[in-house]
Amino acid sequence: MMKRMTLAWLTAFVLPLSVQAATIPVDPNLSTSGADKLEVKADGIDSARISINLKNTNFGSVEGAVVSLTSSRGPIDDISPEETTTSLSGRASFTVKSLKNGTSVLPLAITAPFLTSQSPLFLKTV
């Protein structure tokens, strides 16, 4: 009898409840971005790995943020992937290659409700 009452109580009151986690915004001062190298050969083979690590205002990792990376030189630079989602640890990475000499500005775009922009990276191809 007691088991049935407990099950009925759980079914009626506890199970229908859902918990929504509050979205904690990305902190641009705690989040980091960088490249394994800032200069690559303009041969379409040599590449730089761009890494992003998003942290929120509680020093926690931001999972599930959609991050995209573009080049100021448009399709001259090959960015792979163009868009990705941060992992459980708040990380995302891109690979950048080019066939043409010059300097690229690589601004990050992070989809709301997260951070909307961050300082761009500069990559030189020689």
Secondary structure, DSSP 8 states (H G I E B T S, - for coil): -HHHHHHHHIIIIITT---------B-TTT-EEEES-SEE-SSSS--EEEEEE-BBTTS-B--S-EEEE--TTGGGEEEESSEEE--TTSEEEEEEEESS-EEEEE-EEE-TTS------EEEEE-
